[in-house]
Amino acid sequence: MNIKSQISIVFHLDKCIGCHTCSIACKNAWTDRKGAEYMWWNNVETKPGTGYPHRWEEQDLYRGGWEKSGSKAKLRGAGKVKGLGVIFQNPNLPSLDNYYEPWTYRYEKLLDAPEGDDQPTAEPISLITGDRITPKAGPNWDDDLGGSPLYARNDSNLEGLSDEEKESLFQLERMVMFYLPRICNHCLNPACVAGCPSGAIYKRGEDGIVLINQKKCRAWRLCVTACPYKKVYFNWNTGKSEKCILCYPRVETMQIPACMHSCVGRIRYLGVMLYDADRIEKAASSEDRDLVGNQLDLFLDPRDPEVISQAKKAGIPDSTMEAARNSPVWKYVKEWGLALPLHPEFRTLPSLFYALPLLPAMASMENNFYSSTSSSLWNNVDDSRLPMKYLANLFSAGDTELIRNILKKMLAVRIHRRSVTVGDITKKEASRVLQDSGLSAETADAVFRLTSLAGYRDRFVIPPAHREEAIEAIENTFIRKENTGFGFTEKPERGL
């Protein structure tokens, strides 16, 4: 057992309002400079939709992540041999058109325009060339367009849905959408780390944050290809790759990342999870149907005496163990089983999990009155406007039963709280729904409190950094495994 700690995150999709405040906070803090104009380390997408960069989920196009080859996982489009073949001309890199050409406006036109009959306008100009352009795309170009024929209909996650199900999504009375905020997943098996020829990308030992050493980066850009979530970007001005750093200077001083600090909907949770690094290879090499279960099995109970003993031997501080025991991520992911990783079939084993969107309750009209009976307002999860298969393609490698069980739990919590606070659902009915979902009333109340009433210290549990001890631990246990993302591929330099 090789126990390590990982800063992990949960985004609660039922609470995201799509305001993009998180994106702006990150942009102002980290990517408001030359060469980073098109970068959005944090972005919020509308689903169904093709996202940013355009069609990032289609690995037949971008060749990101890992694929199962025999009994092991291998990189799709990076690695020593594959990387050498595309090192000078890489067809799997997103182009600027897949992102967008960033622009501003020539505001002086408003002030310097000669007097005339027409109202002057501020011309859009490229932030890269300075020339006048006509904007054709942006990081949230398809925002809110749940029925857009240009974006939503081309969502790759619609694969496997019947024609009838697809068309029903775009009928006015059934039109549906939800928001999907994305940052770097700081994966346990990061493809970007494995794909980097110069060893510039590494995973920190004390908290698992994935960083890029700017001194070692040689602009091969194979990390951009390797990341299936397309959360590594190339700075055309500095000639270096960049990515989300999870605001580690803030985390090291026990402050939360900027995107989480500014989140209006309070959808974000951050905490510590313990995992067994010796089992990463097995989990990443699983069959598709076992990927989620094997990844979740990596995470260890911080209250287990054996885990506590092994963690102490691994040099994990007591303060980190205490933070792991109070982690809201542990509760959502392991204790309650309400959150899943995004696209587990990419086999990077993400450390960012999503509590699924149950979507708003919908009342129906009966005899010119709104009906709030359990058969209308509280529909069965199988009657959701959003097909189960769609969510399965996003979060469970196609396992609809796993999605169904989570939605049943979330609906049970909603019905239980309705019974407690409003009283139009009987306690007997609420108890039956809870029993069917496998939850107790006490657990349902705990889920409700952390979802709806949690304070700052409940949502964010950050341990002291202990940076000096982490460097010593890595130097003593450093193991390099060639051409895989397992373990840590680079000794961090002191002072980084």
Steps between C-alpha positions, in 0.01 A plus 500: 500500500650829385279770652507853365278802554316683225325836501164410347197698390126458458287721275127475575329536163153538648615834646695655211318803353741556208603851607868455396621692806750220561636534147550875534671462838746250353554712187580810704735309730697284257440548127454874453827546306656471158491152351227385738211694351320190376567294814219425741640278773150506645207502261129420525333309218136447416397138458384368260770679301843456344694696762832683493718433311247392239426124518766440767334172602561331163824309546483353150577858399743611772653168613513596866508286812569128531360200319495138608755296305503138610523496876644851534409860428706687241493859384287561192694772325813567705788296644851432380431332166173676414638833615806469278278448197304823554761718666534739205147476358231392742158452340338437839554848644206738526541805278408856589172444315415220744542751783425848363695804392490728804392858439443836660342818363650815353325731743671814371266477200224610734695809602684594182232432237412811292160657542238336284150356482606147601572375850868396517580151629806346662658267245604150617875446455714191549707486819760302305543692174332831580298476177127551477314169518148366512469283815373154411553305822581539867553297817126510576370554148228238541397620844142405594420374149365166612316461167765641270535299177861618472618386842262289707413268211871432443572398859692170489326386821178456304650182357291198588176695539212408274391747232181559697696584816730737312213686336306527824791696651445776247124529523405824668300342780778253583805711427761439767845621592738516793838660563829313515785700661845362420853547632807276490411170668846455661467133415651205685619363165560821301554444129667843471773389741559176312495672161753775575837413333697751706365399841377852566164391642494338842255405772577640843541242770340684789169585337491350148473834318634469143737781398724597207862600563534795264881470495483146363213543252627476141174572315453149358128542576446126537344581837225687312436190291524262797249682722157368396326789677709755305593686816865555401557805282794632295610858560598627155689793654725317748517169310398306812205285596275618782209360698290538812721489810206473742621831646763305695655818653161557661452135598842496668383782726168323566301727268267364235557540124370818338226322301363343819525820700290687243241227427155655529309174512734348763522188289867429576646285773866428570660246728764230540466139388743218577572246226715194438748588223594132455152431355495780242624285211239234564221758524605678179524171312150382596225408262263789432227354718739483799674837460290704741484234769873433488582871512277554802659197666836680484385741767558382856302555818698747716336350812623146427775406753704321232480803271602729787800276577615482137448874453722571797771280350463690171567827681152646465458759780230465763350832388447356150337191648265717704412701191431175311258389772308827467519519120172591326633326189528172690137536606367566150717245320540209742271534798185602311593389147355810333789623283680356198803592284457657156561254215667219698560318169792738440674301778678797658322440834388861562504657847209726408157346555151617407181467700250429224231743382155384608352809329211709636178336611225553243136544599215413265159654434188307598158666460664843475686449828863418562535147632769433760424136557786254513402366159546837327734733687721214616530291186685174492865549395434287192254766383759778509516733203871424480554140382685273740729388218621854446617536860651151485708599196630797698565356844500121513647362174148406390376334822140622526429299814766693692344827389151380591607407854652844560197687364272285716700606806486867406125480435451318829675784686277752323181307584610448862566870551170589330326273748678667793464864397177517295312191609312433176679167468423253776775372726409147394552583133827681574621208713422256220696707246796526737499127558491431127802725448701347783514818708397561859322815611814606689715461188247689289509786750882501492496513118252787514707698751827468303322576174284791610610635838874434516728779614847585377683260732264217410557537124876556510726292722865577421786355707826685571743456209804346676697570181839421653390155616342422161822567309694268731235227468507513120881487488494189718224317310545630143440234236494569126305270270566552133224590254218499754337756718515283808676637807696824483717568197715783625676599821378850582779752527535666838349843500238432231 
